[in-house]
């Protein structure tokens, strides 16, 4: 069951100020090995090691594909794509990747 906590907003936004909302509570975080152990308990013929290897390969492939400009959709989970962090230049001519691109991030948009 999803756990949540209630919180009250203090804001200058008249529509939200004083209202109570819900926020999901995270009890723990598991890594790929933890996910593989969990998946192996669901009656699959595959071992934790095989599942962990497949998950690691999936992560590597998602990184590779997104850096090539391909979005990867995993149904009922997310669409993964790459995002770019950059600082502005005064003009298109003055913009260079070396000076203006400061980093990359993996984006995940929920779907399903």
N, C-alpha and C positions, 0 to 999 in steps of 0.2 A: 504494500500500500504506500502511496506517495505521502511523505511527511511534509508538513509545511508549518511556517510560523506566520503570525500576523504582525503587521507593522503599520504605524500611522505616519502619514506623509505631512511634513512641515515644509511648505513650499510657497513661493509667490504665485504659483498657478492656482487661480481661484477655483477651477474645476476639481483639482486634486487635493488642495490643502485641507487637512483635518480628516480625510477619508482613510479608511483602513483597507489594506490590500494583503494578499498572500504572497509568500516567498518560499520556494522549495528549499528544503533542508537536505544537505548532502551529509550522509553519515560516514562515508568512506570513499576512497578512490582506489580502483584496482588498475593494474597495468595489463599488458597483453598476456603475460603468463597467468595472471589471475583470471582474466576472461577465458583463456583456454581451459584452465582447470574447471571453471564453472560450466563451460560448454560441454566438456567431456562427461559431466555428470548427467547429461540429458539423454542417455540411452544411445549415444552414437557409437559406431564401431571404431571410430578414430581415437587415438590416444591424445593425451594433453600435448605431447611433443609435436605430433603431426599438426594438430590444430594451431599451436603456437607458431609453427613454421609457416603455415598458410596465412595467418594473420600478419606476421612480419612481412611476408612477400606482398600482401595486400597494401600495407602501409607504404612500402617502397614503391610499388607501382602507382599508387595514388599520388605520391610526391612527384614521381617522374612524369606522369601524364599531365598533372596540373601545371608543372613548370614548362611543359610544351604547349600550354594553352588549351588543353582539353579539360572540360568539367566532367567529373565522375559522379554519377548518381547511384546511390545505394538505396533502393526503394524502401520506403517507410522509415528512413533514417535521415539522410542528408544528401545534398549536392555539394561536392567539394570542388573548389576552384582556388586559383591563386589571386592574392591581392597585392598591390604595390603600395608601399609607403613612400611618399615623396614630398619634397619642399618645392614651393612655387618658384618660377623664374619670371622675369619681367616680360619675356617674349618667347615664342617658339624657337627662334634662332638661338637664344641664350640658354635654352634648356639642354642639358646633357645628362646622360645616364649616370656618369661618374659623380657629378656634382649634385644632382637633384633627386636621384633615387636613393633612398636611405635604407630600404629593406623590403622584404617580402613577408607575407603571412599566408597561412592556409586558412581559407574561409570555409565555413560549413553552414549552409542554409538548410534548416529543417524542412522535411517534406513528409507527406503521408499522414 
